[in-house]
Structures are given as C-alpha cells and as structure tokens.
Amino acid sequence: MLKKKIELGNWFVSPIHPITKKFELWCYKWGENPVAEKLSLHIVNLPTHSQVTENYVERIARFLKKNRNEIYGSYEEM
C-alpha cells in the first residue's frame, strides 16, 4: 500500500493497542487471545478522514480487489 501511496492507520496493532512489546508489563501473556493476536497482526486500517476523495476511494478499491486473495474475509478464514 505504501508503493501505491495509500495511507494506513496504526490502530489495533496489538491485542492491547497501542502496546506492541513487553506485554507482561501490562499483565498480558501472548497466547491468551489467539484470535485477537492474529487479527492484530493482519488488520488494515483504511483512511476515513475528510480528505479522502472519490478518486482516492477508487484507488483503494482497485488495490483491495487486486490483492483480495491476501485478505481474510472473516475470522473463520484464519
């Protein structure tokens, strides 16, 4: 997405966002929530701010369609 100049948000990058390391300091043991852990490693946050134009949405849609085989459709697919 970076090559296509499509911005990504950095929300939910871990099961206890925004913490991304030293989980034990937050009383979290990796492995306790496998679905949340896997999702946090694969989630994509697309832009939704007021600067998103129709052209930008079309570029995002083309990128997602082109890469649809790399995207989970639901947590059951994981």
PDB file of N, CA, C and O in Angstrom:
ATOM      1  N   MET A   1       0.823  -1.177   0.000  1.00  0.00           N
ATOM      2  CA  MET A   1       0.000   0.000   0.000  1.00  0.00           C
ATOM      3  C   MET A   1       0.871   1.245   0.000  1.00  0.00           C
ATOM      4  O   MET A   1       0.480   2.277  -0.545  1.00  0.00           O
ATOM      5  N   LEU A   2       2.033   1.158   0.599  1.00  0.00           N
ATOM      6  CA  LEU A   2       2.919   2.315   0.608  1.00  0.00           C
ATOM      7  C   LEU A   2       3.357   2.691  -0.804  1.00  0.00           C
ATOM      8  O   LEU A   2       3.427   3.873  -1.141  1.00  0.00           O
ATOM      9  N   LYS A   3       3.653   1.685  -1.630  1.00  0.00           N
ATOM     10  CA  LYS A   3       4.054   1.959  -3.012  1.00  0.00           C
ATOM     11  C   LYS A   3       2.946   2.642  -3.789  1.00  0.00           C
ATOM     12  O   LYS A   3       3.217   3.446  -4.680  1.00  0.00           O
ATOM     13  N   LYS A   4       1.706   2.333  -3.462  1.00  0.00           N
ATOM     14  CA  LYS A   4       0.542   2.926  -4.137  1.00  0.00           C
ATOM     15  C   LYS A   4       0.092   4.223  -3.464  1.00  0.00           C
ATOM     16  O   LYS A   4      -0.909   4.823  -3.855  1.00  0.00           O
ATOM     17  N   LYS A   5       0.849   4.646  -2.442  1.00  0.00           N
ATOM     18  CA  LYS A   5       0.559   5.880  -1.707  1.00  0.00           C
ATOM     19  C   LYS A   5      -0.845   5.877  -1.096  1.00  0.00           C
ATOM     20  O   LYS A   5      -1.588   6.856  -1.164  1.00  0.00           O
ATOM     21  N   ILE A   6      -1.165   4.742  -0.504  1.00  0.00           N
ATOM     22  CA  ILE A   6      -2.425   4.610   0.233  1.00  0.00           C
ATOM     23  C   ILE A   6      -2.054   4.553   1.704  1.00  0.00           C
ATOM     24  O   ILE A   6      -1.350   3.644   2.143  1.00  0.00           O
ATOM     25  N   GLU A   7      -2.529   5.526   2.455  1.00  0.00           N
ATOM     26  CA  GLU A   7      -2.160   5.572   3.864  1.00  0.00           C
ATOM     27  C   GLU A   7      -2.869   4.483   4.668  1.00  0.00           C
ATOM     28  O   GLU A   7      -3.980   4.060   4.348  1.00  0.00           O
ATOM     29  N   LEU A   8      -2.198   4.058   5.701  1.00  0.00           N
ATOM     30  CA  LEU A   8      -2.752   3.059   6.608  1.00  0.00           C
ATOM     31  C   LEU A   8      -2.750   3.631   8.021  1.00  0.00           C
ATOM     32  O   LEU A   8      -1.818   4.330   8.420  1.00  0.00           O
ATOM     33  N   GLY A   9      -3.788   3.330   8.758  1.00  0.00           N
ATOM     34  CA  GLY A   9      -3.803   3.702  10.161  1.00  0.00           C
ATOM     35  C   GLY A   9      -3.004   2.700  10.963  1.00  0.00           C
ATOM     36  O   GLY A   9      -2.743   1.592  10.493  1.00  0.00           O
ATOM     37  N   ASN A  10      -2.619   3.068  12.147  1.00  0.00           N
ATOM     38  CA  ASN A  10      -1.872   2.134  13.001  1.00  0.00           C
ATOM     39  C   ASN A  10      -2.667   1.791  14.255  1.00  0.00           C
ATOM     40  O   ASN A  10      -2.099   1.638  15.336  1.00  0.00           O
ATOM     41  N   TRP A  11      -3.965   1.674  14.108  1.00  0.00           N
ATOM     42  CA  TRP A  11      -4.824   1.296  15.228  1.00  0.00           C
ATOM     43  C   TRP A  11      -4.900  -0.218  15.325  1.00  0.00           C
ATOM     44  O   TRP A  11      -4.815  -0.921  14.319  1.00  0.00           O
ATOM     45  N   PHE A  12      -5.054  -0.691  16.497  1.00  0.00           N
ATOM     46  CA  PHE A  12      -5.266  -2.122  16.761  1.00  0.00           C
ATOM     47  C   PHE A  12      -4.107  -2.985  16.295  1.00  0.00           C
ATOM     48  O   PHE A  12      -4.311  -4.085  15.782  1.00  0.00           O
ATOM     49  N   VAL A  13      -2.881  -2.483  16.475  1.00  0.00           N
ATOM     50  CA  VAL A  13      -1.697  -3.233  16.047  1.00  0.00           C
ATOM     51  C   VAL A  13      -1.287  -4.298  17.056  1.00  0.00           C
ATOM     52  O   VAL A  13      -0.301  -5.006  16.850  1.00  0.00           O
ATOM     53  N   SER A  14      -2.028  -4.409  18.128  1.00  0.00           N
ATOM     54  CA  SER A  14      -1.809  -5.472  19.103  1.00  0.00           C
ATOM     55  C   SER A  14      -3.133  -5.722  19.817  1.00  0.00           C
ATOM     56  O   SER A  14      -4.043  -4.895  19.743  1.00  0.00           O
ATOM     57  N   PRO A  15      -3.247  -6.852  20.507  1.00  0.00           N
ATOM     58  CA  PRO A  15      -4.499  -7.120  21.222  1.00  0.00           C
ATOM     59  C   PRO A  15      -4.743  -6.142  22.370  1.00  0.00           C
ATOM     60  O   PRO A  15      -5.869  -6.032  22.857  1.00  0.00           O
ATOM     61  N   ILE A  16      -3.706  -5.435  22.806  1.00  0.00           N
ATOM     62  CA  ILE A  16      -3.887  -4.401  23.831  1.00  0.00           C
ATOM     63  C   ILE A  16      -3.312  -3.073  23.309  1.00  0.00           C
ATOM     64  O   ILE A  16      -2.467  -2.444  23.947  1.00  0.00           O
ATOM     65  N   HIS A  17      -3.793  -2.681  22.149  1.00  0.00           N
ATOM     66  CA  HIS A  17      -3.355  -1.453  21.491  1.00  0.00           C
ATOM     67  C   HIS A  17      -3.353  -0.292  22.474  1.00  0.00           C
ATOM     68  O   HIS A  17      -4.288  -0.168  23.265  1.00  0.00           O
ATOM     69  N   PRO A  18      -2.346   0.552  22.451  1.00  0.00           N
ATOM     70  CA  PRO A  18      -1.242   0.653  21.495  1.00  0.00           C
ATOM     71  C   PRO A  18       0.026  -0.092  21.899  1.00  0.00           C
ATOM     72  O   PRO A  18       1.070   0.103  21.276  1.00  0.00           O
ATOM     73  N   ILE A  19      -0.035  -0.922  22.905  1.00  0.00           N
ATOM     74  CA  ILE A  19       1.150  -1.648  23.385  1.00  0.00           C
ATOM     75  C   ILE A  19       1.581  -2.665  22.334  1.00  0.00           C
ATOM     76  O   ILE A  19       0.761  -3.444  21.846  1.00  0.00           O
ATOM     77  N   THR A  20       2.880  -2.659  21.981  1.00  0.00           N
ATOM     78  CA  THR A  20       3.385  -3.592  20.967  1.00  0.00           C
ATOM     79  C   THR A  20       4.551  -4.447  21.447  1.00  0.00           C
ATOM     80  O   THR A  20       5.049  -5.293  20.704  1.00  0.00           O
ATOM     81  N   LYS A  21       4.984  -4.233  22.680  1.00  0.00           N
ATOM     82  CA  LYS A  21       6.068  -5.059  23.232  1.00  0.00           C
ATOM     83  C   LYS A  21       5.978  -5.028  24.751  1.00  0.00           C
ATOM     84  O   LYS A  21       5.244  -4.228  25.330  1.00  0.00           O
ATOM     85  N   LYS A  22       6.726  -5.900  25.373  1.00  0.00           N
ATOM     86  CA  LYS A  22       6.735  -6.005  26.833  1.00  0.00           C
ATOM     87  C   LYS A  22       5.309  -6.107  27.391  1.00  0.00           C
ATOM     88  O   LYS A  22       4.922  -5.398  28.320  1.00  0.00           O
ATOM     89  N   PHE A  23       4.560  -7.011  26.787  1.00  0.00           N
ATOM     90  CA  PHE A  23       3.161  -7.203  27.190  1.00  0.00           C
ATOM     91  C   PHE A  23       3.026  -7.566  28.668  1.00  0.00           C
ATOM     92  O   PHE A  23       2.026  -7.244  29.309  1.00  0.00           O
ATOM     93  N   GLU A  24       4.047  -8.242  29.197  1.00  0.00           N
ATOM     94  CA  GLU A  24       3.972  -8.660  30.594  1.00  0.00           C
ATOM     95  C   GLU A  24       3.856  -7.469  31.552  1.00  0.00           C
ATOM     96  O   GLU A  24       3.307  -7.605  32.645  1.00  0.00           O
ATOM     97  N   LEU A  25       4.367  -6.314  31.149  1.00  0.00           N
ATOM     98  CA  LEU A  25       4.232  -5.117  31.989  1.00  0.00           C
ATOM     99  C   LEU A  25       2.773  -4.679  32.110  1.00  0.00           C
ATOM    100  O   LEU A  25       2.413  -3.910  33.002  1.00  0.00           O
ATOM    101  N   TRP A  26       1.950  -5.177  31.206  1.00  0.00           N
ATOM    102  CA  TRP A  26       0.527  -4.847  31.193  1.00  0.00           C
ATOM    103  C   TRP A  26      -0.321  -6.058  31.598  1.00  0.00           C
ATOM    104  O   TRP A  26      -1.526  -6.100  31.351  1.00  0.00           O
ATOM    105  N   CYS A  27       0.335  -7.042  32.224  1.00  0.00           N
ATOM    106  CA  CYS A  27      -0.328  -8.267  32.690  1.00  0.00           C
ATOM    107  C   CYS A  27      -1.012  -9.015  31.547  1.00  0.00           C
ATOM    108  O   CYS A  27      -2.082  -9.598  31.718  1.00  0.00           O
ATOM    109  N   TYR A  28      -0.371  -8.983  30.383  1.00  0.00           N
ATOM    110  CA  TYR A  28      -0.906  -9.721  29.237  1.00  0.00           C
ATOM    111  C   TYR A  28       0.110 -10.768  28.824  1.00  0.00           C
ATOM    112  O   TYR A  28       1.289 -10.460  28.649  1.00  0.00           O
ATOM    113  N   LYS A  29      -0.341 -12.001  28.668  1.00  0.00           N
ATOM    114  CA  LYS A  29       0.522 -13.087  28.226  1.00  0.00           C
ATOM    115  C   LYS A  29       0.139 -13.437  26.790  1.00  0.00           C
ATOM    116  O   LYS A  29      -1.002 -13.800  26.504  1.00  0.00           O
ATOM    117  N   TRP A  30       1.124 -13.320  25.888  1.00  0.00           N
ATOM    118  CA  TRP A  30       0.867 -13.648  24.480  1.00  0.00           C
ATOM    119  C   TRP A  30       0.393 -15.088  24.407  1.00  0.00           C
ATOM    120  O   TRP A  30       1.003 -15.980  24.997  1.00  0.00           O
ATOM    121  N   GLY A  31      -0.685 -15.315  23.689  1.00  0.00           N
ATOM    122  CA  GLY A  31      -1.278 -16.632  23.564  1.00  0.00           C
ATOM    123  C   GLY A  31      -2.630 -16.725  24.260  1.00  0.00           C
ATOM    124  O   GLY A  31      -3.378 -17.678  24.039  1.00  0.00           O
ATOM    125  N   GLU A  32      -2.947 -15.745  25.095  1.00  0.00           N
ATOM    126  CA  GLU A  32      -4.226 -15.767  25.810  1.00  0.00           C
ATOM    127  C   GLU A  32      -5.418 -15.517  24.896  1.00  0.00           C
ATOM    128  O   GLU A  32      -6.511 -16.029  25.141  1.00  0.00           O
ATOM    129  N   ASN A  33      -5.217 -14.751  23.870  1.00  0.00           N
ATOM    130  CA  ASN A  33      -6.298 -14.397  22.948  1.00  0.00           C
ATOM    131  C   ASN A  33      -5.823 -14.587  21.510  1.00  0.00           C
ATOM    132  O   ASN A  33      -5.516 -13.608  20.830  1.00  0.00           O
ATOM    133  N   PRO A  34      -5.760 -15.832  21.038  1.00  0.00           N
ATOM    134  CA  PRO A  34      -5.175 -16.102  19.721  1.00  0.00           C
ATOM    135  C   PRO A  34      -5.894 -15.414  18.566  1.00  0.00           C
ATOM    136  O   PRO A  34      -5.241 -15.003  17.607  1.00  0.00           O
ATOM    137  N   VAL A  35      -7.200 -15.278  18.625  1.00  0.00           N
ATOM    138  CA  VAL A  35      -7.913 -14.617  17.533  1.00  0.00           C
ATOM    139  C   VAL A  35      -7.534 -13.140  17.490  1.00  0.00           C
ATOM    140  O   VAL A  35      -7.206 -12.618  16.425  1.00  0.00           O
ATOM    141  N   ALA A  36      -7.574 -12.467  18.627  1.00  0.00           N
ATOM    142  CA  ALA A  36      -7.202 -11.050  18.678  1.00  0.00           C
ATOM    143  C   ALA A  36      -5.748 -10.844  18.269  1.00  0.00           C
ATOM    144  O   ALA A  36      -5.419  -9.863  17.602  1.00  0.00           O
ATOM    145  N   GLU A  37      -4.888 -11.761  18.665  1.00  0.00           N
ATOM    146  CA  GLU A  37      -3.472 -11.652  18.315  1.00  0.00           C
ATOM    147  C   GLU A  37      -3.267 -11.778  16.810  1.00  0.00           C
ATOM    148  O   GLU A  37      -2.529 -10.996  16.210  1.00  0.00           O
ATOM    149  N   LYS A  38      -3.919 -12.760  16.207  1.00  0.00           N
ATOM    150  CA  LYS A  38      -3.761 -12.937  14.767  1.00  0.00           C
ATOM    151  C   LYS A  38      -4.377 -11.772  14.002  1.00  0.00           C
ATOM    152  O   LYS A  38      -3.795 -11.279  13.036  1.00  0.00           O
ATOM    153  N   LEU A  39      -5.543 -11.340  14.431  1.00  0.00           N
ATOM    154  CA  LEU A  39      -6.178 -10.195  13.774  1.00  0.00           C
ATOM    155  C   LEU A  39      -5.311  -8.954  13.869  1.00  0.00           C
ATOM    156  O   LEU A  39      -5.176  -8.217  12.892  1.00  0.00           O
ATOM    157  N   SER A  40      -4.725  -8.714  15.023  1.00  0.00           N
ATOM    158  CA  SER A  40      -3.911  -7.511  15.192  1.00  0.00           C
ATOM    159  C   SER A  40      -2.674  -7.539  14.302  1.00  0.00           C
ATOM    160  O   SER A  40      -2.134  -6.485  13.963  1.00  0.00           O
ATOM    161  N   LEU A  41      -2.222  -8.719  13.923  1.00  0.00           N
ATOM    162  CA  LEU A  41      -1.073  -8.828  13.023  1.00  0.00           C
ATOM    163  C   LEU A  41      -1.462  -8.684  11.557  1.00  0.00           C
ATOM    164  O   LEU A  41      -0.594  -8.527  10.698  1.00  0.00           O
ATOM    165  N   HIS A  42      -2.768  -8.737  11.263  1.00  0.00           N
ATOM    166  CA  HIS A  42      -3.217  -8.705   9.880  1.00  0.00           C
ATOM    167  C   HIS A  42      -4.191  -7.582   9.548  1.00  0.00           C
ATOM    168  O   HIS A  42      -4.544  -7.400   8.382  1.00  0.00           O
ATOM    169  N   ILE A  43      -4.624  -6.842  10.531  1.00  0.00           N
ATOM    170  CA  ILE A  43      -5.656  -5.836  10.304  1.00  0.00           C
ATOM    171  C   ILE A  43      -5.118  -4.670   9.477  1.00  0.00           C
ATOM    172  O   ILE A  43      -3.955  -4.285   9.594  1.00  0.00           O
ATOM    173  N   VAL A  44      -5.984  -4.127   8.650  1.00  0.00           N
ATOM    174  CA  VAL A  44      -5.649  -2.959   7.835  1.00  0.00           C
ATOM    175  C   VAL A  44      -6.654  -1.869   8.166  1.00  0.00           C
ATOM    176  O   VAL A  44      -7.864  -2.089   8.121  1.00  0.00           O
ATOM    177  N   ASN A  45      -6.142  -0.699   8.497  1.00  0.00           N
ATOM    178  CA  ASN A  45      -6.995   0.444   8.791  1.00  0.00           C
ATOM    179  C   ASN A  45      -6.916   1.416   7.634  1.00  0.00           C
ATOM    180  O   ASN A  45      -5.870   2.015   7.383  1.00  0.00           O
ATOM    181  N   LEU A  46      -8.008   1.568   6.940  1.00  0.00           N
ATOM    182  CA  LEU A  46      -8.056   2.445   5.775  1.00  0.00           C
ATOM    183  C   LEU A  46      -8.445   3.856   6.186  1.00  0.00           C
ATOM    184  O   LEU A  46      -9.114   4.043   7.202  1.00  0.00           O
ATOM    185  N   PRO A  47      -8.034   4.851   5.408  1.00  0.00           N
ATOM    186  CA  PRO A  47      -8.348   6.238   5.750  1.00  0.00           C
ATOM    187  C   PRO A  47      -9.840   6.531   5.615  1.00  0.00           C
ATOM    188  O   PRO A  47     -10.499   6.061   4.687  1.00  0.00           O
ATOM    189  N   THR A  48     -10.352   7.309   6.549  1.00  0.00           N
ATOM    190  CA  THR A  48     -11.764   7.701   6.523  1.00  0.00           C
ATOM    191  C   THR A  48     -11.935   9.193   6.817  1.00  0.00           C
ATOM    192  O   THR A  48     -13.048   9.646   7.083  1.00  0.00           O
ATOM    193  N   HIS A  49     -10.858   9.945   6.772  1.00  0.00           N
ATOM    194  CA  HIS A  49     -10.917  11.366   7.107  1.00  0.00           C
ATOM    195  C   HIS A  49     -11.521  12.197   5.973  1.00  0.00           C
ATOM    196  O   HIS A  49     -11.795  11.673   4.893  1.00  0.00           O
ATOM    197  N   SER A  50     -11.722  13.470   6.218  1.00  0.00           N
ATOM    198  CA  SER A  50     -12.412  14.344   5.259  1.00  0.00           C
ATOM    199  C   SER A  50     -11.617  14.615   3.988  1.00  0.00           C
ATOM    200  O   SER A  50     -12.176  15.131   3.020  1.00  0.00           O
ATOM    201  N   GLN A  51     -10.342  14.285   3.963  1.00  0.00           N
ATOM    202  CA  GLN A  51      -9.517  14.495   2.766  1.00  0.00           C
ATOM    203  C   GLN A  51      -9.581  13.327   1.782  1.00  0.00           C
ATOM    204  O   GLN A  51      -8.929  13.364   0.738  1.00  0.00           O
ATOM    205  N   VAL A  52     -10.344  12.309   2.097  1.00  0.00           N
ATOM    206  CA  VAL A  52     -10.479  11.159   1.208  1.00  0.00           C
ATOM    207  C   VAL A  52     -11.430  11.541   0.073  1.00  0.00           C
ATOM    208  O   VAL A  52     -12.606  11.830   0.297  1.00  0.00           O
ATOM    209  N   THR A  53     -10.900  11.536  -1.135  1.00  0.00           N
ATOM    210  CA  THR A  53     -11.692  11.903  -2.309  1.00  0.00           C
ATOM    211  C   THR A  53     -12.249  10.654  -2.987  1.00  0.00           C
ATOM    212  O   THR A  53     -11.865   9.530  -2.663  1.00  0.00           O
ATOM    213  N   GLU A  54     -13.144  10.869  -3.916  1.00  0.00           N
ATOM    214  CA  GLU A  54     -13.700   9.742  -4.668  1.00  0.00           C
ATOM    215  C   GLU A  54     -12.606   9.019  -5.450  1.00  0.00           C
ATOM    216  O   GLU A  54     -12.620   7.793  -5.555  1.00  0.00           O
ATOM    217  N   ASN A  55     -11.663   9.779  -5.997  1.00  0.00           N
ATOM    218  CA  ASN A  55     -10.537   9.187  -6.718  1.00  0.00           C
ATOM    219  C   ASN A  55      -9.701   8.315  -5.782  1.00  0.00           C
ATOM    220  O   ASN A  55      -9.274   7.220  -6.151  1.00  0.00           O
ATOM    221  N   TYR A  56      -9.477   8.813  -4.576  1.00  0.00           N
ATOM    222  CA  TYR A  56      -8.707   8.052  -3.587  1.00  0.00           C
ATOM    223  C   TYR A  56      -9.433   6.752  -3.233  1.00  0.00           C
ATOM    224  O   TYR A  56      -8.803   5.698  -3.133  1.00  0.00           O
ATOM    225  N   VAL A  57     -10.731   6.821  -3.047  1.00  0.00           N
ATOM    226  CA  VAL A  57     -11.519   5.621  -2.740  1.00  0.00           C
ATOM    227  C   VAL A  57     -11.405   4.620  -3.876  1.00  0.00           C
ATOM    228  O   VAL A  57     -11.291   3.420  -3.626  1.00  0.00           O
ATOM    229  N   GLU A  58     -11.433   5.081  -5.110  1.00  0.00           N
ATOM    230  CA  GLU A  58     -11.303   4.189  -6.265  1.00  0.00           C
ATOM    231  C   GLU A  58      -9.932   3.524  -6.285  1.00  0.00           C
ATOM    232  O   GLU A  58      -9.827   2.341  -6.610  1.00  0.00           O
ATOM    233  N   ARG A  59      -8.876   4.265  -5.941  1.00  0.00           N
ATOM    234  CA  ARG A  59      -7.526   3.684  -5.885  1.00  0.00           C
ATOM    235  C   ARG A  59      -7.451   2.609  -4.800  1.00  0.00           C
ATOM    236  O   ARG A  59      -6.860   1.549  -5.005  1.00  0.00           O
ATOM    237  N   ILE A  60      -8.050   2.892  -3.656  1.00  0.00           N
ATOM    238  CA  ILE A  60      -8.068   1.910  -2.569  1.00  0.00           C
ATOM    239  C   ILE A  60      -8.826   0.659  -3.011  1.00  0.00           C
ATOM    240  O   ILE A  60      -8.373  -0.462  -2.780  1.00  0.00           O
ATOM    241  N   ALA A  61      -9.973   0.855  -3.644  1.00  0.00           N
ATOM    242  CA  ALA A  61     -10.789  -0.282  -4.100  1.00  0.00           C
ATOM    243  C   ALA A  61     -10.024  -1.129  -5.109  1.00  0.00           C
ATOM    244  O   ALA A  61     -10.063  -2.357  -5.038  1.00  0.00           O
ATOM    245  N   ARG A  62      -9.331  -0.490  -6.045  1.00  0.00           N
ATOM    246  CA  ARG A  62      -8.538  -1.241  -7.035  1.00  0.00           C
ATOM    247  C   ARG A  62      -7.450  -2.058  -6.339  1.00  0.00           C
ATOM    248  O   ARG A  62      -7.221  -3.218  -6.682  1.00  0.00           O
ATOM    249  N   PHE A  63      -6.778  -1.446  -5.355  1.00  0.00           N
ATOM    250  CA  PHE A  63      -5.728  -2.150  -4.631  1.00  0.00           C
ATOM    251  C   PHE A  63      -6.299  -3.363  -3.897  1.00  0.00           C
ATOM    252  O   PHE A  63      -5.735  -4.455  -3.958  1.00  0.00           O
ATOM    253  N   LEU A  64      -7.413  -3.166  -3.208  1.00  0.00           N
ATOM    254  CA  LEU A  64      -8.023  -4.265  -2.460  1.00  0.00           C
ATOM    255  C   LEU A  64      -8.491  -5.388  -3.383  1.00  0.00           C
ATOM    256  O   LEU A  64      -8.314  -6.564  -3.067  1.00  0.00           O
ATOM    257  N   LYS A  65      -9.084  -5.034  -4.515  1.00  0.00           N
ATOM    258  CA  LYS A  65      -9.515  -6.056  -5.472  1.00  0.00           C
ATOM    259  C   LYS A  65      -8.326  -6.835  -6.006  1.00  0.00           C
ATOM    260  O   LYS A  65      -8.382  -8.060  -6.121  1.00  0.00           O
ATOM    261  N   LYS A  66      -7.253  -6.133  -6.332  1.00  0.00           N
ATOM    262  CA  LYS A  66      -6.060  -6.784  -6.874  1.00  0.00           C
ATOM    263  C   LYS A  66      -5.440  -7.740  -5.857  1.00  0.00           C
ATOM    264  O   LYS A  66      -4.864  -8.761  -6.232  1.00  0.00           O
ATOM    265  N   ASN A  67      -5.559  -7.410  -4.573  1.00  0.00           N
ATOM    266  CA  ASN A  67      -4.925  -8.197  -3.518  1.00  0.00           C
ATOM    267  C   ASN A  67      -5.910  -8.984  -2.680  1.00  0.00           C
ATOM    268  O   ASN A  67      -5.589  -9.380  -1.560  1.00  0.00           O
ATOM    269  N   ARG A  68      -7.106  -9.218  -3.202  1.00  0.00           N
ATOM    270  CA  ARG A  68      -8.163  -9.857  -2.412  1.00  0.00           C
ATOM    271  C   ARG A  68      -7.803 -11.245  -1.912  1.00  0.00           C
ATOM    272  O   ARG A  68      -8.329 -11.678  -0.887  1.00  0.00           O
ATOM    273  N   ASN A  69      -6.926 -11.951  -2.601  1.00  0.00           N
ATOM    274  CA  ASN A  69      -6.533 -13.294  -2.144  1.00  0.00           C
ATOM    275  C   ASN A  69      -5.664 -13.257  -0.894  1.00  0.00           C
ATOM    276  O   ASN A  69      -5.469 -14.284  -0.243  1.00  0.00           O
ATOM    277  N   GLU A  70      -5.140 -12.082  -0.555  1.00  0.00           N
ATOM    278  CA  GLU A  70      -4.301 -11.920   0.632  1.00  0.00           C
ATOM    279  C   GLU A  70      -5.090 -11.390   1.825  1.00  0.00           C
ATOM    280  O   GLU A  70      -4.521 -11.165   2.893  1.00  0.00           O
ATOM    281  N   ILE A  71      -6.386 -11.190   1.653  1.00  0.00           N
ATOM    282  CA  ILE A  71      -7.215 -10.568   2.685  1.00  0.00           C
ATOM    283  C   ILE A  71      -8.188 -11.586   3.252  1.00  0.00           C
ATOM    284  O   ILE A  71      -8.859 -12.300   2.507  1.00  0.00           O
ATOM    285  N   TYR A  72      -8.262 -11.647   4.572  1.00  0.00           N
ATOM    286  CA  TYR A  72      -9.243 -12.518   5.224  1.00  0.00           C
ATOM    287  C   TYR A  72     -10.628 -11.904   5.079  1.00  0.00           C
ATOM    288  O   TYR A  72     -10.797 -10.696   5.245  1.00  0.00           O
ATOM    289  N   GLY A  73     -11.599 -12.720   4.775  1.00  0.00           N
ATOM    290  CA  GLY A  73     -12.970 -12.254   4.684  1.00  0.00           C
ATOM    291  C   GLY A  73     -13.684 -12.306   6.020  1.00  0.00           C
ATOM    292  O   GLY A  73     -14.663 -11.594   6.241  1.00  0.00           O
ATOM    293  N   SER A  74     -13.185 -13.160   6.915  1.00  0.00           N
ATOM    294  CA  SER A  74     -13.779 -13.285   8.244  1.00  0.00           C
ATOM    295  C   SER A  74     -12.755 -13.962   9.152  1.00  0.00           C
ATOM    296  O   SER A  74     -11.748 -14.494   8.685  1.00  0.00           O
ATOM    297  N   TYR A  75     -13.024 -13.934  10.440  1.00  0.00           N
ATOM    298  CA  TYR A  75     -12.066 -14.549  11.358  1.00  0.00           C
ATOM    299  C   TYR A  75     -12.060 -16.071  11.199  1.00  0.00           C
ATOM    300  O   TYR A  75     -11.087 -16.725  11.576  1.00  0.00           O
ATOM    301  N   GLU A  76     -13.138 -16.644  10.645  1.00  0.00           N
ATOM    302  CA  GLU A  76     -13.158 -18.089  10.426  1.00  0.00           C
ATOM    303  C   GLU A  76     -12.111 -18.518   9.405  1.00  0.00           C
ATOM    304  O   GLU A  76     -11.635 -19.652   9.454  1.00  0.00           O
ATOM    305  N   GLU A  77     -11.744 -17.634   8.482  1.00  0.00           N
ATOM    306  CA  GLU A  77     -10.760 -17.977   7.453  1.00  0.00           C
ATOM    307  C   GLU A  77      -9.349 -18.058   7.990  1.00  0.00           C
ATOM    308  O   GLU A  77      -8.458 -18.590   7.328  1.00  0.00           O
ATOM    309  N   MET A  78      -9.138 -17.534   9.191  1.00  0.00           N
ATOM    310  CA  MET A  78      -7.799 -17.522   9.752  1.00  0.00           C
ATOM    311  C   MET A  78      -7.418 -18.937  10.119  1.00  0.00           C
ATOM    312  O   MET A  78      -6.317 -19.171  10.616  1.00  0.00           O
TER     313      MET A  78
END
